[in-house]
């Protein structure tokens, strides 16, 4: 559930195909996302899940982001 919502946000923000966004996908290497892209994605995720992401440090893959959001939802 979390992954699907995050995937939709990433696809929308980065104008990518859904097939390009998997758990192992790296934001910078696989999606060519820069820090502004990541900032925008995180803002949308904060709004969608009502969580606060303090830093994008350590968030390199989609899975990192999904795990972080899940940990905040507990």
mmJSON file of the N, C-alpha and C atoms, coordinates in Angstrom:
{"data_MODEL":{"atom_site":{
"group_PDB":["ATOM","ATOM","ATOM","ATOM","ATOM","ATOM","ATOM","ATOM","ATOM","ATOM","ATOM","ATOM","ATOM","ATOM","ATOM","ATOM","ATOM","ATOM","ATOM","ATOM","ATOM","ATOM","ATOM","ATOM","ATOM","ATOM","ATOM","ATOM","ATOM","ATOM","ATOM","ATOM","ATOM","ATOM","ATOM","ATOM","ATOM","ATOM","ATOM","ATOM","ATOM","ATOM","ATOM","ATOM","ATOM","ATOM","ATOM","ATOM","ATOM","ATOM","ATOM","ATOM","ATOM","ATOM","ATOM","ATOM","ATOM","ATOM","ATOM","ATOM","ATOM","ATOM","ATOM","ATOM","ATOM","ATOM","ATOM","ATOM","ATOM","ATOM","ATOM","ATOM","ATOM","ATOM","ATOM","ATOM","ATOM","ATOM","ATOM","ATOM","ATOM","ATOM","ATOM","ATOM","ATOM","ATOM","ATOM","ATOM","ATOM","ATOM","ATOM","ATOM","ATOM","ATOM","ATOM","ATOM","ATOM","ATOM","ATOM","ATOM","ATOM","ATOM","ATOM","ATOM","ATOM","ATOM","ATOM","ATOM","ATOM","ATOM","ATOM","ATOM","ATOM","ATOM","ATOM","ATOM","ATOM","ATOM","ATOM","ATOM","ATOM","ATOM","ATOM","ATOM","ATOM","ATOM","ATOM","ATOM","ATOM","ATOM","ATOM","ATOM","ATOM","ATOM","ATOM","ATOM","ATOM","ATOM","ATOM","ATOM","ATOM","ATOM","ATOM","ATOM","ATOM","ATOM","ATOM","ATOM","ATOM","ATOM","ATOM","ATOM","ATOM","ATOM","ATOM","ATOM","ATOM","ATOM","ATOM","ATOM","ATOM","ATOM","ATOM","ATOM","ATOM","ATOM","ATOM","ATOM","ATOM","ATOM","ATOM","ATOM","ATOM","ATOM","ATOM","ATOM","ATOM","ATOM","ATOM","ATOM","ATOM","ATOM","ATOM","ATOM","ATOM","ATOM","ATOM","ATOM","ATOM","ATOM","ATOM","ATOM","ATOM","ATOM","ATOM","ATOM","ATOM","ATOM","ATOM","ATOM","ATOM","ATOM","ATOM","ATOM","ATOM","ATOM","ATOM","ATOM","ATOM","ATOM","ATOM","ATOM","ATOM","ATOM","ATOM","ATOM","ATOM","ATOM","ATOM","ATOM","ATOM","ATOM"],
"id":[1,2,3,4,5,6,7,8,9,10,11,12,13,14,15,16,17,18,19,20,21,22,23,24,25,26,27,28,29,30,31,32,33,34,35,36,37,38,39,40,41,42,43,44,45,46,47,48,49,50,51,52,53,54,55,56,57,58,59,60,61,62,63,64,65,66,67,68,69,70,71,72,73,74,75,76,77,78,79,80,81,82,83,84,85,86,87,88,89,90,91,92,93,94,95,96,97,98,99,100,101,102,103,104,105,106,107,108,109,110,111,112,113,114,115,116,117,118,119,120,121,122,123,124,125,126,127,128,129,130,131,132,133,134,135,136,137,138,139,140,141,142,143,144,145,146,147,148,149,150,151,152,153,154,155,156,157,158,159,160,161,162,163,164,165,166,167,168,169,170,171,172,173,174,175,176,177,178,179,180,181,182,183,184,185,186,187,188,189,190,191,192,193,194,195,196,197,198,199,200,201,202,203,204,205,206,207,208,209,210,211,212,213,214,215,216,217,218,219,220,221,222],
"type_symbol":["N","C","C","N","C","C","N","C","C","N","C","C","N","C","C","N","C","C","N","C","C","N","C","C","N","C","C","N","C","C","N","C","C","N","C","C","N","C","C","N","C","C","N","C","C","N","C","C","N","C","C","N","C","C","N","C","C","N","C","C","N","C","C","N","C","C","N","C","C","N","C","C","N","C","C","N","C","C","N","C","C","N","C","C","N","C","C","N","C","C","N","C","C","N","C","C","N","C","C","N","C","C","N","C","C","N","C","C","N","C","C","N","C","C","N","C","C","N","C","C","N","C","C","N","C","C","N","C","C","N","C","C","N","C","C","N","C","C","N","C","C","N","C","C","N","C","C","N","C","C","N","C","C","N","C","C","N","C","C","N","C","C","N","C","C","N","C","C","N","C","C","N","C","C","N","C","C","N","C","C","N","C","C","N","C","C","N","C","C","N","C","C","N","C","C","N","C","C","N","C","C","N","C","C","N","C","C","N","C","C","N","C","C","N","C","C","N","C","C","N","C","C"],
"label_atom_id":["N","CA","C","N","CA","C","N","CA","C","N","CA","C","N","CA","C","N","CA","C","N","CA","C","N","CA","C","N","CA","C","N","CA","C","N","CA","C","N","CA","C","N","CA","C","N","CA","C","N","CA","C","N","CA","C","N","CA","C","N","CA","C","N","CA","C","N","CA","C","N","CA","C","N","CA","C","N","CA","C","N","CA","C","N","CA","C","N","CA","C","N","CA","C","N","CA","C","N","CA","C","N","CA","C","N","CA","C","N","CA","C","N","CA","C","N","CA","C","N","CA","C","N","CA","C","N","CA","C","N","CA","C","N","CA","C","N","CA","C","N","CA","C","N","CA","C","N","CA","C","N","CA","C","N","CA","C","N","CA","C","N","CA","C","N","CA","C","N","CA","C","N","CA","C","N","CA","C","N","CA","C","N","CA","C","N","CA","C","N","CA","C","N","CA","C","N","CA","C","N","CA","C","N","CA","C","N","CA","C","N","CA","C","N","CA","C","N","CA","C","N","CA","C","N","CA","C","N","CA","C","N","CA","C","N","CA","C","N","CA","C","N","CA","C","N","CA","C","N","CA","C","N","CA","C","N","CA","C"],
"label_alt_id":[null,null,null,null,null,null,null,null,null,null,null,null,null,null,null,null,null,null,null,null,null,null,null,null,null,null,null,null,null,null,null,null,null,null,null,null,null,null,null,null,null,null,null,null,null,null,null,null,null,null,null,null,null,null,null,null,null,null,null,null,null,null,null,null,null,null,null,null,null,null,null,null,null,null,null,null,null,null,null,null,null,null,null,null,null,null,null,null,null,null,null,null,null,null,null,null,null,null,null,null,null,null,null,null,null,null,null,null,null,null,null,null,null,null,null,null,null,null,null,null,null,null,null,null,null,null,null,null,null,null,null,null,null,null,null,null,null,null,null,null,null,null,null,null,null,null,null,null,null,null,null,null,null,null,null,null,null,null,null,null,null,null,null,null,null,null,null,null,null,null,null,null,null,null,null,null,null,null,null,null,null,null,null,null,null,null,null,null,null,null,null,null,null,null,null,null,null,null,null,null,null,null,null,null,null,null,null,null,null,null,null,null,null,null,null,null,null,null,null,null,null,null],
"label_comp_id":["UNK","UNK","UNK","UNK","UNK","UNK","UNK","UNK","UNK","UNK","UNK","UNK","UNK","UNK","UNK","UNK","UNK","UNK","UNK","UNK","UNK","UNK","UNK","UNK","UNK","UNK","UNK","UNK","UNK","UNK","UNK","UNK","UNK","UNK","UNK","UNK","UNK","UNK","UNK","UNK","UNK","UNK","UNK","UNK","UNK","UNK","UNK","UNK","UNK","UNK","UNK","UNK","UNK","UNK","UNK","UNK","UNK","UNK","UNK","UNK","UNK","UNK","UNK","UNK","UNK","UNK","UNK","UNK","UNK","UNK","UNK","UNK","UNK","UNK","UNK","UNK","UNK","UNK","UNK","UNK","UNK","UNK","UNK","UNK","UNK","UNK","UNK","UNK","UNK","UNK","UNK","UNK","UNK","UNK","UNK","UNK","UNK","UNK","UNK","UNK","UNK","UNK","UNK","UNK","UNK","UNK","UNK","UNK","UNK","UNK","UNK","UNK","UNK","UNK","UNK","UNK","UNK","UNK","UNK","UNK","UNK","UNK","UNK","UNK","UNK","UNK","UNK","UNK","UNK","UNK","UNK","UNK","UNK","UNK","UNK","UNK","UNK","UNK","UNK","UNK","UNK","UNK","UNK","UNK","UNK","UNK","UNK","UNK","UNK","UNK","UNK","UNK","UNK","UNK","UNK","UNK","UNK","UNK","UNK","UNK","UNK","UNK","UNK","UNK","UNK","UNK","UNK","UNK","UNK","UNK","UNK","UNK","UNK","UNK","UNK","UNK","UNK","UNK","UNK","UNK","UNK","UNK","UNK","UNK","UNK","UNK","UNK","UNK","UNK","UNK","UNK","UNK","UNK","UNK","UNK","UNK","UNK","UNK","UNK","UNK","UNK","UNK","UNK","UNK","UNK","UNK","UNK","UNK","UNK","UNK","UNK","UNK","UNK","UNK","UNK","UNK","UNK","UNK","UNK","UNK","UNK","UNK"],
"label_asym_id":["A","A","A","A","A","A","A","A","A","A","A","A","A","A","A","A","A","A","A","A","A","A","A","A","A","A","A","A","A","A","A","A","A","A","A","A","A","A","A","A","A","A","A","A","A","A","A","A","A","A","A","A","A","A","A","A","A","A","A","A","A","A","A","A","A","A","A","A","A","A","A","A","A","A","A","A","A","A","A","A","A","A","A","A","A","A","A","A","A","A","A","A","A","A","A","A","A","A","A","A","A","A","A","A","A","A","A","A","A","A","A","A","A","A","A","A","A","A","A","A","A","A","A","A","A","A","A","A","A","A","A","A","A","A","A","A","A","A","A","A","A","A","A","A","A","A","A","A","A","A","A","A","A","A","A","A","A","A","A","A","A","A","A","A","A","A","A","A","A","A","A","A","A","A","A","A","A","A","A","A","A","A","A","A","A","A","A","A","A","A","A","A","A","A","A","A","A","A","A","A","A","A","A","A","A","A","A","A","A","A","A","A","A","A","A","A","A","A","A","A","A","A"],
"label_entity_id":["1","1","1","1","1","1","1","1","1","1","1","1","1","1","1","1","1","1","1","1","1","1","1","1","1","1","1","1","1","1","1","1","1","1","1","1","1","1","1","1","1","1","1","1","1","1","1","1","1","1","1","1","1","1","1","1","1","1","1","1","1","1","1","1","1","1","1","1","1","1","1","1","1","1","1","1","1","1","1","1","1","1","1","1","1","1","1","1","1","1","1","1","1","1","1","1","1","1","1","1","1","1","1","1","1","1","1","1","1","1","1","1","1","1","1","1","1","1","1","1","1","1","1","1","1","1","1","1","1","1","1","1","1","1","1","1","1","1","1","1","1","1","1","1","1","1","1","1","1","1","1","1","1","1","1","1","1","1","1","1","1","1","1","1","1","1","1","1","1","1","1","1","1","1","1","1","1","1","1","1","1","1","1","1","1","1","1","1","1","1","1","1","1","1","1","1","1","1","1","1","1","1","1","1","1","1","1","1","1","1","1","1","1","1","1","1","1","1","1","1","1","1"],
"label_seq_id":[1,1,1,2,2,2,3,3,3,4,4,4,5,5,5,6,6,6,7,7,7,8,8,8,9,9,9,10,10,10,11,11,11,12,12,12,13,13,13,14,14,14,15,15,15,16,16,16,17,17,17,18,18,18,19,19,19,20,20,20,21,21,21,22,22,22,23,23,23,24,24,24,25,25,25,26,26,26,27,27,27,28,28,28,29,29,29,30,30,30,31,31,31,32,32,32,33,33,33,34,34,34,35,35,35,36,36,36,37,37,37,38,38,38,39,39,39,40,40,40,41,41,41,42,42,42,43,43,43,44,44,44,45,45,45,46,46,46,47,47,47,48,48,48,49,49,49,50,50,50,51,51,51,52,52,52,53,53,53,54,54,54,55,55,55,56,56,56,57,57,57,58,58,58,59,59,59,60,60,60,61,61,61,62,62,62,63,63,63,64,64,64,65,65,65,66,66,66,67,67,67,68,68,68,69,69,69,70,70,70,71,71,71,72,72,72,73,73,73,74,74,74],
"pdbx_PDB_ins_code":[null,null,null,null,null,null,null,null,null,null,null,null,null,null,null,null,null,null,null,null,null,null,null,null,null,null,null,null,null,null,null,null,null,null,null,null,null,null,null,null,null,null,null,null,null,null,null,null,null,null,null,null,null,null,null,null,null,null,null,null,null,null,null,null,null,null,null,null,null,null,null,null,null,null,null,null,null,null,null,null,null,null,null,null,null,null,null,null,null,null,null,null,null,null,null,null,null,null,null,null,null,null,null,null,null,null,null,null,null,null,null,null,null,null,null,null,null,null,null,null,null,null,null,null,null,null,null,null,null,null,null,null,null,null,null,null,null,null,null,null,null,null,null,null,null,null,null,null,null,null,null,null,null,null,null,null,null,null,null,null,null,null,null,null,null,null,null,null,null,null,null,null,null,null,null,null,null,null,null,null,null,null,null,null,null,null,null,null,null,null,null,null,null,null,null,null,null,null,null,null,null,null,null,null,null,null,null,null,null,null,null,null,null,null,null,null,null,null,null,null,null,null],
"Cartn_x":[0.831,0.0,0.88,1.812,2.719,3.51,4.037,4.841,4.034,2.789,1.968,1.725,1.461,1.233,2.51,3.624,4.903,5.289,5.062,5.354,4.56,3.294,2.456,2.996,3.45,4.016,5.291,6.153,7.414,7.152,6.252,5.902,5.387,4.543,3.97,5.035,5.837,6.842,7.944,8.398,9.546,9.149,7.84,7.334,7.975,7.941,8.508,7.399,7.74,6.793,6.768,5.617,5.491,6.507,6.832,7.767,9.171,9.465,10.794,10.965,9.864,9.922,9.654,10.726,10.655,11.267,11.147,11.73,13.233,13.908,15.368,15.841,14.918,15.272,15.977,17.122,17.884,17.43,17.123,16.609,17.581,18.817,19.787,20.318,20.676,21.302,20.307,19.147,18.188,17.152,16.789,15.729,16.252,17.554,18.174,17.531,17.141,16.52,17.61,17.417,18.352,17.751,18.446,17.993,16.651,16.392,15.106,13.973,14.228,13.231,12.913,13.949,13.763,13.001,13.327,12.621,11.127,10.802,9.412,8.682,9.346,8.766,8.491,9.473,9.31,8.172,8.055,6.938,5.597,5.477,4.225,3.948,4.982,4.818,4.406,5.001,4.611,3.134,2.669,1.253,0.359,0.749,-0.056,-0.181,0.921,0.939,0.869,0.897,0.89,2.054,3.238,4.46,5.465,6.516,7.569,8.861,9.452,10.742,11.78,12.562,13.515,14.67,15.107,16.238,16.136,16.71,16.729,18.029,18.823,20.062,19.756,20.42,20.184,19.037,18.358,17.278,17.824,18.231,18.819,17.927,17.163,16.298,14.845,13.967,12.536,12.249,12.912,12.708,13.092,14.183,14.579,13.45,12.839,11.76,10.515,10.178,9.015,9.218,10.397,10.681,10.611,11.136,11.095,9.654,8.855,7.446,6.713,6.91,6.273,6.658,7.917,8.364,7.71,7.361,6.7,5.213,4.638,3.203,2.812,3.787,3.501,2.884],
"Cartn_y":[-1.198,0.0,1.268,1.326,2.477,2.593,1.466,1.477,1.994,1.543,1.957,3.474,4.035,5.486,6.254,5.786,6.452,6.328,5.166,4.943,5.926,6.113,7.045,8.469,8.864,10.205,10.354,9.349,9.402,9.448,8.611,8.577,9.949,10.54,11.851,12.954,12.985,14.045,13.978,12.776,12.627,12.281,12.174,11.857,10.574,9.533,8.237,7.225,6.115,5.012,4.213,3.624,2.842,1.711,1.109,-0.008,0.413,1.698,2.188,2.312,2.302,2.528,1.222,0.649,-0.576,-0.285,-1.223,-1.016,-0.781,-1.455,-1.351,-0.158,0.607,1.74,2.822,3.267,4.339,5.671,6.629,7.918,8.618,8.73,9.496,8.707,7.453,6.664,6.152,5.677,5.062,6.047,7.04,7.971,9.356,9.56,10.864,11.99,11.695,12.72,13.547,14.855,15.711,16.056,16.888,17.19,17.916,18.735,19.427,18.429,17.466,16.416,15.654,15.277,14.518,15.353,16.632,17.541,17.576,17.673,17.733,16.423,15.298,13.985,13.869,14.26,14.179,15.078,16.27,17.158,16.502,15.901,15.225,14.047,13.317,12.172,12.644,13.729,14.277,14.654,15.253,15.627,14.393,13.42,12.218,11.364,11.211,10.297,11.016,12.354,13.147,12.742,12.675,12.384,13.496,13.552,14.539,13.807,14.097,13.528,14.602,14.355,15.369,15.602,14.54,14.649,13.567,13.833,12.784,11.991,12.275,11.539,10.06,9.206,7.773,7.26,8.144,7.723,7.736,6.556,6.433,5.672,4.728,3.909,4.109,3.648,3.712,2.916,1.792,0.967,1.721,2.498,3.306,4.243,4.858,5.806,5.109,3.965,3.194,2.769,2.261,1.828,3.003,4.156,5.338,5.745,5.843,6.241,5.233,3.942,2.913,3.05,3.365,3.502,4.702,5.72,6.905,6.702,5.713,5.471,4.575,3.995,3.052,3.768],
"Cartn_z":[0.0,0.0,0.0,0.926,0.993,-0.3,-0.758,-1.981,-3.167,-3.289,-4.432,-4.43,-3.259,-3.175,-3.483,-2.915,-3.161,-4.634,-5.198,-6.616,-7.48,-7.169,-7.945,-7.86,-6.677,-6.496,-7.327,-7.278,-8.034,-9.535,-10.006,-11.432,-11.868,-11.043,-11.355,-11.341,-10.299,-10.146,-11.187,-11.488,-12.383,-13.811,-14.058,-15.388,-15.931,-15.103,-15.468,-15.689,-16.327,-16.473,-15.179,-14.864,-13.637,-13.57,-14.706,-14.735,-14.279,-14.402,-14.028,-12.517,-11.776,-10.332,-9.593,-9.052,-8.251,-6.884,-5.964,-4.632,-4.698,-5.603,-5.688,-6.52,-7.053,-7.908,-7.097,-7.606,-6.973,-7.578,-6.707,-7.188,-8.123,-7.718,-8.504,-9.701,-9.477,-10.538,-11.576,-11.12,-12.045,-12.585,-11.774,-12.183,-12.537,-12.395,-12.674,-11.872,-10.639,-9.787,-9.117,-9.116,-8.393,-7.031,-6.27,-4.908,-4.913,-5.912,-6.007,-6.279,-7.156,-7.417,-6.143,-5.417,-4.183,-3.149,-3.065,-2.158,-2.49,-3.751,-4.191,-3.889,-4.14,-3.842,-2.345,-1.535,-0.077,0.394,-0.162,0.205,-0.086,-1.246,-1.614,-0.688,-0.327,0.578,1.971,2.424,3.737,3.742,2.668,2.566,2.49,1.69,1.469,2.727,3.458,4.607,5.952,5.935,7.163,8.069,7.489,8.23,7.949,8.762,8.555,8.246,7.108,6.732,7.047,8.086,8.554,7.582,6.937,6.029,4.958,3.809,2.788,2.87,3.913,4.139,4.361,3.634,3.787,2.935,2.229,1.338,-0.084,-0.527,-1.859,-2.821,-2.264,-3.107,-2.706,-3.558,-3.258,-1.99,-1.833,-0.635,0.64,0.6,1.757,2.157,1.171,1.433,1.97,1.396,1.86,3.313,3.638,5.013,5.977,5.566,6.433,6.716,5.668,5.837,6.717,6.46,7.287,8.753,9.019,10.404,11.09,10.312,10.873,11.088,10.427,10.505,11.671,12.346,13.427,14.618],
"occupancy":[1.0,1.0,1.0,1.0,1.0,1.0,1.0,1.0,1.0,1.0,1.0,1.0,1.0,1.0,1.0,1.0,1.0,1.0,1.0,1.0,1.0,1.0,1.0,1.0,1.0,1.0,1.0,1.0,1.0,1.0,1.0,1.0,1.0,1.0,1.0,1.0,1.0,1.0,1.0,1.0,1.0,1.0,1.0,1.0,1.0,1.0,1.0,1.0,1.0,1.0,1.0,1.0,1.0,1.0,1.0,1.0,1.0,1.0,1.0,1.0,1.0,1.0,1.0,1.0,1.0,1.0,1.0,1.0,1.0,1.0,1.0,1.0,1.0,1.0,1.0,1.0,1.0,1.0,1.0,1.0,1.0,1.0,1.0,1.0,1.0,1.0,1.0,1.0,1.0,1.0,1.0,1.0,1.0,1.0,1.0,1.0,1.0,1.0,1.0,1.0,1.0,1.0,1.0,1.0,1.0,1.0,1.0,1.0,1.0,1.0,1.0,1.0,1.0,1.0,1.0,1.0,1.0,1.0,1.0,1.0,1.0,1.0,1.0,1.0,1.0,1.0,1.0,1.0,1.0,1.0,1.0,1.0,1.0,1.0,1.0,1.0,1.0,1.0,1.0,1.0,1.0,1.0,1.0,1.0,1.0,1.0,1.0,1.0,1.0,1.0,1.0,1.0,1.0,1.0,1.0,1.0,1.0,1.0,1.0,1.0,1.0,1.0,1.0,1.0,1.0,1.0,1.0,1.0,1.0,1.0,1.0,1.0,1.0,1.0,1.0,1.0,1.0,1.0,1.0,1.0,1.0,1.0,1.0,1.0,1.0,1.0,1.0,1.0,1.0,1.0,1.0,1.0,1.0,1.0,1.0,1.0,1.0,1.0,1.0,1.0,1.0,1.0,1.0,1.0,1.0,1.0,1.0,1.0,1.0,1.0,1.0,1.0,1.0,1.0,1.0,1.0,1.0,1.0,1.0,1.0,1.0,1.0],
"B_iso_or_equiv":[0.0,0.0,0.0,0.0,0.0,0.0,0.0,0.0,0.0,0.0,0.0,0.0,0.0,0.0,0.0,0.0,0.0,0.0,0.0,0.0,0.0,0.0,0.0,0.0,0.0,0.0,0.0,0.0,0.0,0.0,0.0,0.0,0.0,0.0,0.0,0.0,0.0,0.0,0.0,0.0,0.0,0.0,0.0,0.0,0.0,0.0,0.0,0.0,0.0,0.0,0.0,0.0,0.0,0.0,0.0,0.0,0.0,0.0,0.0,0.0,0.0,0.0,0.0,0.0,0.0,0.0,0.0,0.0,0.0,0.0,0.0,0.0,0.0,0.0,0.0,0.0,0.0,0.0,0.0,0.0,0.0,0.0,0.0,0.0,0.0,0.0,0.0,0.0,0.0,0.0,0.0,0.0,0.0,0.0,0.0,0.0,0.0,0.0,0.0,0.0,0.0,0.0,0.0,0.0,0.0,0.0,0.0,0.0,0.0,0.0,0.0,0.0,0.0,0.0,0.0,0.0,0.0,0.0,0.0,0.0,0.0,0.0,0.0,0.0,0.0,0.0,0.0,0.0,0.0,0.0,0.0,0.0,0.0,0.0,0.0,0.0,0.0,0.0,0.0,0.0,0.0,0.0,0.0,0.0,0.0,0.0,0.0,0.0,0.0,0.0,0.0,0.0,0.0,0.0,0.0,0.0,0.0,0.0,0.0,0.0,0.0,0.0,0.0,0.0,0.0,0.0,0.0,0.0,0.0,0.0,0.0,0.0,0.0,0.0,0.0,0.0,0.0,0.0,0.0,0.0,0.0,0.0,0.0,0.0,0.0,0.0,0.0,0.0,0.0,0.0,0.0,0.0,0.0,0.0,0.0,0.0,0.0,0.0,0.0,0.0,0.0,0.0,0.0,0.0,0.0,0.0,0.0,0.0,0.0,0.0,0.0,0.0,0.0,0.0,0.0,0.0,0.0,0.0,0.0,0.0,0.0,0.0],
"pdbx_formal_charge":[null,null,null,null,null,null,null,null,null,null,null,null,null,null,null,null,null,null,null,null,null,null,null,null,null,null,null,null,null,null,null,null,null,null,null,null,null,null,null,null,null,null,null,null,null,null,null,null,null,null,null,null,null,null,null,null,null,null,null,null,null,null,null,null,null,null,null,null,null,null,null,null,null,null,null,null,null,null,null,null,null,null,null,null,null,null,null,null,null,null,null,null,null,null,null,null,null,null,null,null,null,null,null,null,null,null,null,null,null,null,null,null,null,null,null,null,null,null,null,null,null,null,null,null,null,null,null,null,null,null,null,null,null,null,null,null,null,null,null,null,null,null,null,null,null,null,null,null,null,null,null,null,null,null,null,null,null,null,null,null,null,null,null,null,null,null,null,null,null,null,null,null,null,null,null,null,null,null,null,null,null,null,null,null,null,null,null,null,null,null,null,null,null,null,null,null,null,null,null,null,null,null,null,null,null,null,null,null,null,null,null,null,null,null,null,null,null,null,null,null,null,null],
"auth_seq_id":[1,1,1,2,2,2,3,3,3,4,4,4,5,5,5,6,6,6,7,7,7,8,8,8,9,9,9,10,10,10,11,11,11,12,12,12,13,13,13,14,14,14,15,15,15,16,16,16,17,17,17,18,18,18,19,19,19,20,20,20,21,21,21,22,22,22,23,23,23,24,24,24,25,25,25,26,26,26,27,27,27,28,28,28,29,29,29,30,30,30,31,31,31,32,32,32,33,33,33,34,34,34,35,35,35,36,36,36,37,37,37,38,38,38,39,39,39,40,40,40,41,41,41,42,42,42,43,43,43,44,44,44,45,45,45,46,46,46,47,47,47,48,48,48,49,49,49,50,50,50,51,51,51,52,52,52,53,53,53,54,54,54,55,55,55,56,56,56,57,57,57,58,58,58,59,59,59,60,60,60,61,61,61,62,62,62,63,63,63,64,64,64,65,65,65,66,66,66,67,67,67,68,68,68,69,69,69,70,70,70,71,71,71,72,72,72,73,73,73,74,74,74],
"auth_comp_id":["UNK","UNK","UNK","UNK","UNK","UNK","UNK","UNK","UNK","UNK","UNK","UNK","UNK","UNK","UNK","UNK","UNK","UNK","UNK","UNK","UNK","UNK","UNK","UNK","UNK","UNK","UNK","UNK","UNK","UNK","UNK","UNK","UNK","UNK","UNK","UNK","UNK","UNK","UNK","UNK","UNK","UNK","UNK","UNK","UNK","UNK","UNK","UNK","UNK","UNK","UNK","UNK","UNK","UNK","UNK","UNK","UNK","UNK","UNK","UNK","UNK","UNK","UNK","UNK","UNK","UNK","UNK","UNK","UNK","UNK","UNK","UNK","UNK","UNK","UNK","UNK","UNK","UNK","UNK","UNK","UNK","UNK","UNK","UNK","UNK","UNK","UNK","UNK","UNK","UNK","UNK","UNK","UNK","UNK","UNK","UNK","UNK","UNK","UNK","UNK","UNK","UNK","UNK","UNK","UNK","UNK","UNK","UNK","UNK","UNK","UNK","UNK","UNK","UNK","UNK","UNK","UNK","UNK","UNK","UNK","UNK","UNK","UNK","UNK","UNK","UNK","UNK","UNK","UNK","UNK","UNK","UNK","UNK","UNK","UNK","UNK","UNK","UNK","UNK","UNK","UNK","UNK","UNK","UNK","UNK","UNK","UNK","UNK","UNK","UNK","UNK","UNK","UNK","UNK","UNK","UNK","UNK","UNK","UNK","UNK","UNK","UNK","UNK","UNK","UNK","UNK","UNK","UNK","UNK","UNK","UNK","UNK","UNK","UNK","UNK","UNK","UNK","UNK","UNK","UNK","UNK","UNK","UNK","UNK","UNK","UNK","UNK","UNK","UNK","UNK","UNK","UNK","UNK","UNK","UNK","UNK","UNK","UNK","UNK","UNK","UNK","UNK","UNK","UNK","UNK","UNK","UNK","UNK","UNK","UNK","UNK","UNK","UNK","UNK","UNK","UNK","UNK","UNK","UNK","UNK","UNK","UNK"],
"auth_asym_id":["A","A","A","A","A","A","A","A","A","A","A","A","A","A","A","A","A","A","A","A","A","A","A","A","A","A","A","A","A","A","A","A","A","A","A","A","A","A","A","A","A","A","A","A","A","A","A","A","A","A","A","A","A","A","A","A","A","A","A","A","A","A","A","A","A","A","A","A","A","A","A","A","A","A","A","A","A","A","A","A","A","A","A","A","A","A","A","A","A","A","A","A","A","A","A","A","A","A","A","A","A","A","A","A","A","A","A","A","A","A","A","A","A","A","A","A","A","A","A","A","A","A","A","A","A","A","A","A","A","A","A","A","A","A","A","A","A","A","A","A","A","A","A","A","A","A","A","A","A","A","A","A","A","A","A","A","A","A","A","A","A","A","A","A","A","A","A","A","A","A","A","A","A","A","A","A","A","A","A","A","A","A","A","A","A","A","A","A","A","A","A","A","A","A","A","A","A","A","A","A","A","A","A","A","A","A","A","A","A","A","A","A","A","A","A","A","A","A","A","A","A","A"],
"auth_atom_id":["N","CA","C","N","CA","C","N","CA","C","N","CA","C","N","CA","C","N","CA","C","N","CA","C","N","CA","C","N","CA","C","N","CA","C","N","CA","C","N","CA","C","N","CA","C","N","CA","C","N","CA","C","N","CA","C","N","CA","C","N","CA","C","N","CA","C","N","CA","C","N","CA","C","N","CA","C","N","CA","C","N","CA","C","N","CA","C","N","CA","C","N","CA","C","N","CA","C","N","CA","C","N","CA","C","N","CA","C","N","CA","C","N","CA","C","N","CA","C","N","CA","C","N","CA","C","N","CA","C","N","CA","C","N","CA","C","N","CA","C","N","CA","C","N","CA","C","N","CA","C","N","CA","C","N","CA","C","N","CA","C","N","CA","C","N","CA","C","N","CA","C","N","CA","C","N","CA","C","N","CA","C","N","CA","C","N","CA","C","N","CA","C","N","CA","C","N","CA","C","N","CA","C","N","CA","C","N","CA","C","N","CA","C","N","CA","C","N","CA","C","N","CA","C","N","CA","C","N","CA","C","N","CA","C","N","CA","C","N","CA","C","N","CA","C","N","CA","C","N","CA","C","N","CA","C","N","CA","C"],
"pdbx_PDB_model_num":[1,1,1,1,1,1,1,1,1,1,1,1,1,1,1,1,1,1,1,1,1,1,1,1,1,1,1,1,1,1,1,1,1,1,1,1,1,1,1,1,1,1,1,1,1,1,1,1,1,1,1,1,1,1,1,1,1,1,1,1,1,1,1,1,1,1,1,1,1,1,1,1,1,1,1,1,1,1,1,1,1,1,1,1,1,1,1,1,1,1,1,1,1,1,1,1,1,1,1,1,1,1,1,1,1,1,1,1,1,1,1,1,1,1,1,1,1,1,1,1,1,1,1,1,1,1,1,1,1,1,1,1,1,1,1,1,1,1,1,1,1,1,1,1,1,1,1,1,1,1,1,1,1,1,1,1,1,1,1,1,1,1,1,1,1,1,1,1,1,1,1,1,1,1,1,1,1,1,1,1,1,1,1,1,1,1,1,1,1,1,1,1,1,1,1,1,1,1,1,1,1,1,1,1,1,1,1,1,1,1,1,1,1,1,1,1,1,1,1,1,1,1]
}}}
